Amino acid sequence: MLGRVCVACGAISLLFSAATVAAQPPLEPIGKWDLDYGEAQCIAVRDYGSAENPISFAIRPAPNGETFELLVARKTSGPRFAQELEGSVDFGGGPNKAWLLHYELRTKNLDVYQFRISAVEMAEARSAHAVTLRIKGAPDFAFELDSIPQLLDGLDACTADLKRYWNIDDAKQAKQEPVGKSARGDVRTIFTANDYPTEASSRHQQGQSQFLLLVDEKGHVAGCHVSCGRHAAAVACSGKGQERQDRQWGFLVLGKRR
């Protein structure tokens, strides 16, 4: 009988501990949003926590505007090899399932968590005061949000400019008409089995994925973004708004940024 009581006490203690962790308030920002109009991407970054040990939170839309990446970066070492993890993104209306990548950006000694959600899910942030990023088997990240409608409007304007710059024509793509010159190349040596996340391999996950390559007028690849995919891998489309996932996006879009 005593043993059962002790086990029950231990379970209550664990539950209380988990509730305490979940109840931690969102981190407050220590600076303003920095919206960057890059040549091959649009991204908004903001630092949270403390000036001595900041955590950066970033929002990066895909050049076609259909998906968004939410990135958390800390100034510390990350895993030696990229990890695919289960997680979710919650803007206050309930969690949206989102697989993520955890990796180290070695050139800057950053530990990075990269979530990806649909544009439909990202729209929930317009009325949100905070976002909680959950990772299965790891602590949550939570950040206060403000001025999000204005920020997303700015990212939308940047993405529209990016589309013009790289000749991404939604109307032509909907009709599967060519945007610019067609291109042929051998990409078999670019991707290898070593690029596939170990976790996805152990779960026997497989499917089809599409990548949007930004190729300049000299034929150089300026950017590579996951466009869509199937199944639960980190490259798959997540959440709602997947009705366009079977579209065959053109890989070559030519243009020159103003």
C-alpha positions in Angstrom: 0.0 0.0 0.0 2.8 2.4 0.9 4.5 1.6 -2.4 1.4 2.6 -4.3 1.1 5.9 -2.4 4.7 6.8 -3.2 4.2 6.0 -6.9 1.1 8.2 -6.9 3.0 11.0 -5.2 5.7 10.7 -7.8 3.2 10.9 -10.6 1.6 14.0 -9.1 5.0 15.6 -8.7 5.8 15.0 -12.4 2.5 16.4 -13.5 3.0 19.5 -11.4 6.5 19.9 -12.8 5.2 19.7 -16.4 2.4 22.1 -15.6 4.9 24.6 -14.2 7.1 24.4 -17.3 4.0 24.9 -19.6 2.9 27.9 -17.5 6.1 29.9 -18.2 5.3 33.3 -19.6 6.3 34.2 -23.2 9.7 35.8 -23.6 9.6 39.6 -24.0 11.3 41.3 -27.0 14.5 43.3 -26.3 14.4 45.1 -29.7 12.2 46.0 -32.7 11.4 43.8 -35.7 14.1 43.9 -38.4 12.4 43.4 -41.8 15.0 42.6 -44.5 14.3 42.8 -48.2 16.9 40.3 -49.4 17.7 39.4 -53.0 16.4 35.8 -52.6 14.3 36.0 -49.5 12.2 38.2 -47.2 12.7 37.7 -43.5 11.8 39.5 -40.2 13.9 38.9 -37.1 13.6 40.0 -33.5 15.6 39.3 -30.4 14.0 38.1 -27.1 15.1 37.4 -23.6 18.2 39.3 -22.5 21.0 41.2 -24.2 23.5 38.9 -22.6 21.9 35.7 -23.9 19.4 36.6 -26.6 17.1 34.2 -28.5 16.3 35.3 -32.0 12.8 34.6 -33.5 12.4 34.9 -37.3 9.5 34.7 -39.8 10.5 33.9 -43.4 7.9 33.4 -46.2 8.6 31.3 -49.2 9.1 33.3 -52.4 5.8 32.1 -53.7 4.0 33.1 -50.4 2.4 29.7 -49.8 4.4 28.6 -46.8 6.2 30.3 -43.9 9.2 29.2 -41.9 9.4 30.1 -38.2 13.0 30.0 -36.9 14.4 30.1 -33.4 18.2 30.6 -33.1 20.4 30.6 -30.0 24.1 31.4 -29.8 25.3 27.9 -28.9 26.3 24.7 -30.5 23.7 22.5 -32.1 23.5 18.9 -33.2 26.2 17.5 -35.4 23.7 16.2 -37.9 20.3 17.8 -38.7 17.3 16.3 -36.8 13.7 16.0 -37.9 11.3 16.4 -34.9 7.6 16.5 -34.2 6.2 19.8 -33.1 3.4 22.3 -33.3 2.8 26.0 -33.6 0.1 27.7 -31.5 -1.0 31.3 -31.9 -3.6 31.0 -29.2 -6.3 29.1 -31.1 -4.9 25.7 -30.6 -1.8 23.9 -31.9 -1.1 23.3 -35.6 1.0 20.3 -36.2 4.3 21.2 -37.7 7.4 19.0 -38.3 10.6 20.9 -37.8 14.4 20.6 -38.4 16.9 21.1 -35.7 20.4 21.9 -36.9 23.6 23.9 -36.3 24.5 26.9 -38.5 28.2 26.4 -38.0 29.3 29.5 -39.8 27.7 31.6 -37.1 27.7 29.0 -34.2 23.9 29.0 -34.0 21.6 26.3 -32.7 18.5 26.6 -35.0 15.0 25.2 -34.9 13.1 25.6 -38.2 9.3 25.1 -38.2 7.3 25.3 -41.4 3.5 26.1 -41.6 1.1 27.1 -44.4 0.1 30.7 -45.2 -3.4 29.9 -43.9 -2.0 28.9 -40.5 0.3 32.0 -40.5 -2.7 34.2 -40.9 -3.8 33.2 -37.4 -0.9 35.3 -36.1 -2.7 38.6 -37.1 -4.9 38.5 -34.0 -2.3 36.7 -31.7 -0.5 38.2 -28.7 1.9 35.4 -28.4 3.1 32.2 -30.2 4.1 28.9 -28.6 6.4 26.6 -30.5 6.3 23.1 -29.1 8.8 20.3 -29.7 8.0 16.7 -28.7 10.3 15.7 -25.8 11.9 19.2 -25.5 11.0 22.5 -23.8 8.7 24.9 -25.5 9.6 28.3 -27.0 7.1 31.1 -26.4 7.4 34.7 -27.6 5.3 37.8 -27.2 3.9 39.2 -30.4 2.9 42.8 -31.3 2.4 44.8 -34.5 2.0 41.5 -36.4 -0.6 42.7 -38.9 1.8 45.5 -40.0 4.7 43.1 -40.0 2.9 40.5 -42.2 1.7 43.3 -44.5 5.4 44.2 -44.9 6.4 40.6 -45.6 3.6 40.3 -48.1 4.8 43.5 -49.9 8.4 42.1 -49.9 7.2 38.8 -51.3 5.2 40.5 -54.0 8.4 42.4 -55.0 10.3 39.1 -54.9 7.8 37.5 -57.2 8.2 40.4 -59.7 12.0 40.2 -59.4 12.2 36.5 -60.1 9.3 36.4 -62.6 7.1 34.2 -60.4 3.7 34.5 -62.3 0.9 32.9 -60.4 -1.5 33.2 -63.3 0.9 31.4 -65.7 1.7 28.7 -63.1 -2.0 28.0 -62.5 -2.3 27.3 -66.3 1.1 25.4 -66.2 2.4 27.9 -68.8 6.2 28.4 -68.9 7.4 31.6 -67.1 10.7 31.9 -68.8 13.2 29.8 -70.6 13.1 26.1 -69.8 16.2 24.6 -68.2 17.7 21.1 -68.1 20.3 19.9 -65.7 21.5 16.9 -63.8 20.8 17.2 -60.1 21.5 13.6 -59.2 24.8 14.6 -57.6 23.3 17.4 -55.6 21.2 15.3 -53.3 22.5 12.1 -51.6 21.2 9.6 -49.1 23.2 11.5 -46.4 20.9 14.5 -46.9 17.9 12.5 -45.7 17.2 13.0 -41.9 18.1 9.9 -39.9 14.9 10.2 -37.9 12.8 10.1 -41.1 14.8 7.1 -42.3 14.2 5.2 -39.1 10.5 5.9 -39.3 10.4 4.7 -42.9 9.0 8.0 -44.1 9.0 8.6 -47.8 7.1 10.7 -50.3 7.4 13.3 -53.0 8.7 16.9 -52.5 9.0 19.9 -54.7 11.7 22.6 -54.5 11.5 26.1 -55.8 14.9 27.2 -57.1 15.7 30.8 -57.8 18.1 30.9 -60.7 19.6 34.2 -61.9 20.3 35.3 -65.5 23.8 33.7 -65.3 22.4 30.4 -64.4 23.5 30.5 -60.7 21.2 29.2 -58.0 20.5 32.2 -55.7 18.0 30.4 -53.4 16.4 27.0 -52.8 13.1 26.7 -50.9 10.8 23.7 -50.2 7.6 24.3 -52.2 5.6 21.2 -51.2 5.6 17.6 -50.4 3.7 14.6 -49.1 3.6 12.7 -45.9 5.0 13.7 -42.5 8.6 14.4 -43.5 10.0 17.9 -42.6 9.8 18.8 -46.3 6.1 18.0 -46.5 3.3 20.6 -46.6 1.9 21.1 -43.2 -1.5 21.9 -41.9 -4.3 23.5 -43.8 -4.3 25.0 -47.3 -2.7 22.0 -49.1 -5.1 21.9 -52.0 -2.3 23.1 -54.4 0.3 20.6 -53.2 0.2 18.6 -56.4 1.0 21.5 -58.7 4.2 21.0 -60.7 6.1 24.2 -60.0 8.6 25.3 -62.6 12.2 25.2 -61.2 13.6 28.0 -63.3 12.4 31.6 -62.9 14.5 34.3 -64.4 14.7 38.0 -63.4 16.8 40.8 -62.1 16.0 42.6 -58.8 15.7 46.3 -58.9 
